[in-house]
Amino acid sequence: MSAGRSAERPPAPEPLPVPVVDNHCHLDIAAEFDGGLPVERALAEAAAVGVPRIVQIGCDLPGARFAVEAAHRHAGVVAGVALHPNEAPRLAARGELEAAYAEIERLAADPAVRAVGETGLDYFRTGEEGRATQHASFRWHIDLAKRLDRTLVIHDRDSHDDVLRILAEEGAPERWVMHCFSGDAAFARRCLDAGAYLSFAGTVTFTNAAPLREALLVTPRDRLLVETDAPYLTPTPWRGRPNASYLIPTTVRAMAAERGDDLAALCASIAAATDEAFGGGWEPWGA
């Protein structure tokens, strides 16, 4: 457990009036994080508060394999698979990147996979020496999403301009999501104009995230999604504790309050936008 972090899990919030989807979760990491949350328990607790469907994201080869297996094993789960932008340079340094691409492509063809992601760029954890590999990997994943008609899920950390530049150069897929949106209102408008869905995580509740809340305000309901990125990015007032999909109602209520939206109406629009972004039709947990 990291210094300053409490392993105690937050209490369950009041259920949402209309079910929504956690469109970005790492159940495998959560199961091992700060004491662990078993997958079936995570799904049941989420469903109990109005989050009966989850997009499980795998961003390295073990995680991608897990995502596909989980989607086949558990109702309420579909998968996204990719090589995270920080993973691609590590694989390239070991001479394993091409083999990893081949496996991701095989996994992405599985009918349980709805998304290619998370891919993109990360200039925070990877320096100049890894950027060419990140760019090439991002381009490869964009092409894969288009060839397989999958939703593209983008990780963007300190790389706003290059993400949009590469998308424009390659031609974006029909459906693409800015995961854990981290820009301001001006960048939100640029992404929306280019066709993005914007997904907001617990970071939108942080006291130092005023620009992010301004971005939330300019995002139309039909492009607005919600996620946990669990077990990370736990919303206020539980920041620093392990995150899980059952905490989505905390983030959604904060979003509704910030926007002045009726909670039930916002939930319904998030659910509809998520189905448009990832394709509906997957059974919820407990159905």
MOHUVEN-V344072 format. One record per backbone hydrogen bond with DSSP energy under -0.5 kcal/mol. NH is the residue of the N-H (numbers start at 1). CO is the residue of the C=O. Records with the same first field share a line. If there is no record, write none. Layout:
NH = CO + CO
This chain:
5 = 2
6 = 240
13 = 246
16 = 49
20 = 50
22 = 53
23 = 21 + 226
25 = 55
26 = 230
30 = 26
31 = 27
32 = 29
33 = 29 + 30
36 = 33
37 = 30
42 = 38
43 = 39
44 = 40
45 = 41
46 = 42
47 = 43
48 = 44
49 = 45 + 46
50 = 47
51 = 46
53 = 20
54 = 76
55 = 22
56 = 54 + 78
57 = 25 + 55
58 = 80
64 = 60
65 = 61
66 = 62
67 = 63
68 = 64
69 = 65
70 = 66
71 = 67
72 = 68
73 = 69
74 = 70
76 = 283
77 = 74
78 = 54
79 = 112
80 = 56
81 = 115
82 = 58
84 = 59 + 82
87 = 84
88 = 84
89 = 85
90 = 86
91 = 87
92 = 88
93 = 89
94 = 90
95 = 92
96 = 91
97 = 91
100 = 96
101 = 97
102 = 98
103 = 99
104 = 100
105 = 101
106 = 102
107 = 103
108 = 104
109 = 105 + 106
110 = 107
113 = 110
114 = 79 + 112
115 = 79
116 = 151
117 = 81 + 115
119 = 153
121 = 155
123 = 157
126 = 122
130 = 127
131 = 127 + 128
132 = 128
134 = 130
135 = 131
136 = 132
137 = 133
138 = 134
139 = 135
140 = 136
141 = 137
142 = 138
143 = 139
144 = 140
145 = 141
146 = 142
147 = 143
148 = 144
149 = 145 + 146
150 = 145
151 = 114
152 = 175
153 = 116 + 151
154 = 152 + 177
155 = 119
156 = 154
157 = 121
163 = 159
164 = 160
165 = 161
166 = 162
167 = 163
168 = 164
169 = 165
170 = 166
171 = 167
177 = 152
178 = 197
179 = 154 + 177
181 = 178 + 199
188 = 184
189 = 185
190 = 186
191 = 187
192 = 188
193 = 189
194 = 190
195 = 192
196 = 191
197 = 176
198 = 223
199 = 178 + 197
200 = 198 + 225
202 = 233
204 = 201
205 = 202
206 = 203
209 = 206
213 = 209
214 = 210
215 = 211
216 = 212
217 = 213
218 = 214 + 215
219 = 215 + 216
220 = 218
223 = 220
224 = 221
225 = 198 + 223
227 = 200
228 = 24
229 = 24
230 = 24
232 = 229
236 = 202
238 = 235
241 = 238
242 = 6
243 = 231
247 = 244
248 = 245
250 = 247
251 = 247
252 = 248
253 = 249
254 = 250
255 = 251
256 = 252
257 = 253
258 = 254
259 = 255
260 = 256
261 = 256
266 = 262
267 = 263
268 = 264
269 = 265
270 = 266
271 = 267
272 = 268
273 = 269
274 = 270
275 = 271
276 = 272
277 = 273
278 = 274
279 = 275
285 = 52
287 = 284
